[in-house]
Amino acid sequence: MIESIKAIVQHLISEWGWAIAIALLTIAMKDALSKLWLGIQFLWGNDFNVDDIVYINGNKKARIVRQGIFKTTFYLYEHDRKFIVPNDRIWTLNLEKELPKENTRNIY
């Protein structure tokens, strides 16, 4: 019984080993590629740039110090600390940025 199971497993690995290896590699790389894509999306736009003053969740004033593909670093003014956020979680922060003073106009 055990010999027949070994023979079946060896046959499956010899026939389908490449497919199993690709499936495992795909599962392992899915998270890394997802984080990379979210980081590229955050850097792609011109909504938030280095040295912008933002408000995190509407009440914490911060400055964007560094932007990378995988993480963004903020300097929190009230606490004199840096705050590092992975870019795949930056969308949950509810970032707000003031409009520039010279370009504001009455749009109503």
Backbone as CSV, one residue per row, in Angstrom:
resi,resn,N_x,N_y,N_z,CA_x,CA_y,CA_z,C_x,C_y,C_z
1,MET,0.828,-1.191,0.000,0.000,0.000,0.000,0.870,1.251,0.000
2,ILE,1.866,1.299,0.893,2.752,2.473,0.970,3.572,2.603,-0.307
3,GLU,3.989,1.486,-0.870,4.781,1.521,-2.109,3.959,2.071,-3.272
4,SER,2.680,1.726,-3.292,1.842,2.233,-4.382,1.606,3.733,-4.245
5,ILE,1.481,4.223,-3.002,1.329,5.666,-2.776,2.596,6.396,-3.195
6,LYS,3.755,5.833,-2.847,5.028,6.436,-3.257,5.131,6.492,-4.776
7,ALA,4.708,5.428,-5.425,4.774,5.392,-6.889,3.856,6.449,-7.496
8,ILE,2.675,6.622,-6.928,1.737,7.635,-7.434,2.305,9.036,-7.241
9,VAL,2.864,9.317,-6.062,3.439,10.630,-5.776,4.616,10.911,-6.705
10,GLN,5.475,9.932,-6.902,6.617,10.110,-7.804,6.147,10.367,-9.229
11,HIS,5.107,9.669,-9.652,4.566,9.881,-10.994,3.989,11.294,-11.134
12,LEU,3.243,11.744,-10.104,2.669,13.088,-10.156,3.752,14.158,-10.180
13,ILE,4.790,13.973,-9.368,5.866,14.969,-9.335,6.617,14.992,-10.656
14,SER,6.867,13.825,-11.233,7.586,13.802,-12.504,6.747,14.385,-13.634
15,GLU,5.435,14.168,-13.604,4.560,14.688,-14.654,4.191,16.154,-14.428
16,TRP,3.852,16.516,-13.186,3.297,17.824,-12.885,4.176,18.662,-11.957
17,GLY,5.405,18.309,-11.776,6.297,19.048,-10.882,6.489,20.491,-11.296
18,TRP,6.619,20.732,-12.589,6.802,22.096,-13.070,5.573,22.952,-12.774
19,ALA,4.383,22.377,-12.921,3.154,23.129,-12.660,3.013,23.438,-11.170
20,ILE,3.371,22.482,-10.326,3.316,22.693,-8.882,4.303,23.773,-8.470
21,ALA,5.508,23.740,-9.038,6.519,24.751,-8.714,6.074,26.142,-9.145
22,ILE,5.481,26.248,-10.316,4.997,27.551,-10.793,3.844,28.048,-9.924
23,ALA,2.956,27.159,-9.518,1.837,27.556,-8.660,2.340,28.071,-7.310
24,LEU,3.307,27.387,-6.722,3.864,27.837,-5.443,4.587,29.163,-5.588
25,LEU,5.336,29.338,-6.661,6.031,30.602,-6.912,5.041,31.746,-7.134
26,THR,3.970,31.484,-7.836,2.946,32.500,-8.078,2.296,32.948,-6.778
27,ILE,1.983,31.998,-5.921,1.375,32.337,-4.631,2.343,33.155,-3.783
28,ALA,3.630,32.793,-3.811,4.618,33.511,-3.018,4.851,34.931,-3.546
29,MET,4.785,35.124,-4.844,5.080,36.422,-5.431,3.864,37.345,-5.491
30,LYS,2.665,36.807,-5.288,1.446,37.605,-5.410,1.449,38.796,-4.457
31,ASP,1.810,38.571,-3.218,1.807,39.641,-2.226,2.858,40.702,-2.549
32,ALA,4.037,40.265,-2.932,5.107,41.212,-3.260,4.731,42.065,-4.472
33,LEU,4.153,41.449,-5.486,3.758,42.205,-6.673,2.606,43.161,-6.374
34,SER,1.694,42.748,-5.509,0.593,43.621,-5.116,1.105,44.857,-4.386
35,LYS,2.037,44.670,-3.456,2.616,45.806,-2.730,3.396,46.718,-3.671
36,LEU,4.119,46.128,-4.595,4.868,46.922,-5.564,3.918,47.762,-6.416
37,TRP,2.824,47.176,-6.878,1.868,47.906,-7.710,1.222,49.049,-6.937
38,LEU,0.838,48.815,-5.673,0.240,49.885,-4.871,1.232,51.019,-4.626
39,GLY,2.508,50.681,-4.424,3.528,51.711,-4.257,3.727,52.539,-5.505
40,ILE,3.709,51.881,-6.648,3.856,52.605,-7.913,2.653,53.514,-8.141
41,GLN,1.448,53.041,-7.808,0.263,53.874,-7.955,0.344,55.114,-7.068
42,PHE,0.829,54.961,-5.847,0.934,56.105,-4.939,1.962,57.111,-5.445
43,LEU,3.074,56.635,-5.985,4.112,57.535,-6.500,3.737,58.139,-7.851
44,TRP,2.922,57.443,-8.606,2.575,57.857,-9.959,1.854,59.199,-9.977
45,GLY,0.902,59.340,-9.114,0.114,60.565,-9.104,0.882,61.730,-8.520
46,ASN,0.327,62.910,-8.688,0.934,64.121,-8.163,0.136,64.645,-6.977
47,ASP,-0.700,63.780,-6.396,-1.533,64.204,-5.273,-0.700,64.501,-4.034
48,PHE,0.255,63.640,-3.732,1.103,63.796,-2.554,2.555,63.690,-2.983
49,ASN,3.345,64.701,-2.599,4.764,64.730,-2.939,5.588,64.936,-1.670
50,VAL,6.884,64.748,-1.783,7.780,64.983,-0.663,7.679,66.461,-0.268
51,ASP,7.705,66.745,1.023,7.605,68.063,1.649,6.188,68.633,1.656
52,ASP,5.189,67.853,1.268,3.802,68.301,1.405,3.372,68.191,2.860
53,ILE,2.602,69.167,3.312,2.010,69.128,4.649,0.638,68.477,4.509
54,VAL,0.414,67.421,5.263,-0.851,66.686,5.199,-1.413,66.530,6.607
55,TYR,-2.681,66.217,6.658,-3.344,65.903,7.920,-3.769,64.443,7.863
56,ILE,-3.303,63.650,8.825,-3.628,62.235,8.887,-4.881,62.079,9.733
57,ASN,-5.906,61.487,9.153,-7.216,61.305,9.791,-7.817,62.629,10.269
58,GLY,-7.453,63.728,9.631,-8.062,65.016,9.912,-7.515,65.761,11.109
59,ASN,-6.649,65.168,11.925,-6.218,65.884,13.130,-4.714,65.857,13.383
60,LYS,-3.951,64.990,12.768,-2.509,64.943,13.006,-1.779,65.604,11.844
61,LYS,-1.126,66.725,12.131,-0.386,67.444,11.101,0.944,66.748,10.888
62,ALA,1.266,66.490,9.624,2.500,65.772,9.300,3.061,66.297,7.986
63,ARG,4.333,66.029,7.786,5.011,66.375,6.537,5.537,65.094,5.924
64,ILE,5.356,64.933,4.627,5.903,63.764,3.938,7.396,63.994,3.771
65,VAL,8.176,63.131,4.394,9.626,63.278,4.363,10.233,62.470,3.224
66,ARG,9.740,61.265,3.016,10.336,60.362,2.030,9.241,59.479,1.448
67,GLN,9.288,59.280,0.151,8.379,58.359,-0.525,9.201,57.322,-1.262
68,GLY,8.862,56.076,-1.050,9.508,54.990,-1.757,8.462,54.091,-2.380
69,ILE,8.914,53.062,-3.044,7.977,52.151,-3.686,7.216,51.340,-2.647
70,PHE,7.868,50.983,-1.555,7.222,50.115,-0.571,6.762,50.839,0.686
71,LYS,7.307,52.021,0.999,6.892,52.709,2.224,7.034,54.225,2.066
72,THR,6.269,54.941,2.895,6.300,56.402,2.938,6.563,56.827,4.373
73,THR,7.429,57.818,4.553,7.793,58.293,5.885,7.216,59.684,6.098
74,PHE,6.542,59.857,7.232,5.970,61.136,7.631,6.703,61.646,8.865
75,TYR,6.764,62.967,9.014,7.240,63.586,10.245,6.023,64.183,10.928
76,LEU,5.701,63.704,12.131,4.550,64.195,12.885,4.981,65.393,13.711
77,TYR,4.351,66.537,13.509,4.753,67.767,14.182,4.457,67.753,15.678
78,GLU,3.292,67.264,16.080,2.910,67.314,17.492,3.803,66.434,18.367
79,HIS,4.334,65.367,17.794,5.080,64.392,18.592,6.581,64.397,18.316
80,ASP,7.031,65.147,17.331,8.438,65.147,16.909,8.940,63.724,16.659
81,ARG,8.157,62.976,15.920,8.507,61.592,15.597,8.291,61.349,14.116
82,LYS,8.955,60.309,13.633,8.668,59.904,12.265,7.702,58.734,12.293
83,PHE,6.903,58.645,11.247,5.835,57.660,11.137,6.001,57.000,9.780
84,ILE,6.306,55.714,9.772,6.551,54.980,8.536,5.341,54.104,8.244
85,VAL,4.820,54.238,7.030,3.629,53.499,6.634,3.925,52.725,5.353
86,PRO,3.634,51.422,5.332,3.742,50.691,4.067,2.734,51.243,3.061
87,ASN,3.130,51.332,1.809,2.262,51.947,0.805,0.995,51.143,0.525
88,ASP,0.986,49.865,0.856,-0.253,49.112,0.655,-1.287,49.445,1.727
89,ARG,-0.888,50.134,2.799,-1.823,50.534,3.851,-2.032,52.044,3.909
90,ILE,-1.402,52.779,3.024,-1.496,54.235,3.078,-2.894,54.722,2.704
91,TRP,-3.625,53.922,1.956,-4.971,54.318,1.538,-5.939,54.315,2.715
92,THR,-5.593,53.658,3.815,-6.477,53.618,4.983,-6.250,54.794,5.925
93,LEU,-5.273,55.657,5.644,-4.931,56.748,6.552,-5.856,57.957,6.458
94,ASN,-6.596,58.108,5.401,-7.443,59.278,5.203,-6.596,60.552,5.221
95,LEU,-5.714,60.686,4.242,-4.830,61.846,4.134,-5.566,63.038,3.528
96,GLU,-5.330,64.209,4.112,-5.902,65.459,3.604,-4.763,66.454,3.395
97,LYS,-4.910,67.271,2.358,-3.893,68.282,2.061,-4.595,69.593,1.785
98,GLU,-4.072,70.683,2.351,-4.660,72.000,2.119,-4.416,72.436,0.685
99,LEU,-5.364,73.186,0.158,-5.196,73.747,-1.169,-4.163,74.869,-1.112
100,PRO,-3.423,75.084,-2.176,-2.473,76.197,-2.190,-3.204,77.525,-2.068
101,LYS,-2.639,78.455,-1.316,-3.293,79.747,-1.049,-3.396,80.606,-2.321
102,GLU,-2.391,80.592,-3.175,-2.400,81.472,-4.329,-3.348,80.987,-5.427
103,ASN,-3.739,79.724,-5.420,-4.607,79.201,-6.470,-6.050,79.039,-6.005
104,THR,-6.350,79.418,-4.794,-7.736,79.266,-4.319,-8.590,80.373,-4.914
105,ARG,-9.800,80.027,-5.242,-10.734,81.004,-5.760,-12.130,80.574,-5.369
106,ASN,-13.033,81.427,-5.507,-14.424,81.136,-5.141,-15.013,80.270,-6.248
107,ILE,-15.200,78.993,-5.978,-15.691,78.080,-7.015,-17.186,77.853,-6.907
108,TYR,-17.842,78.547,-6.004,-19.287,78.349,-5.832,-20.078,79.371,-6.573
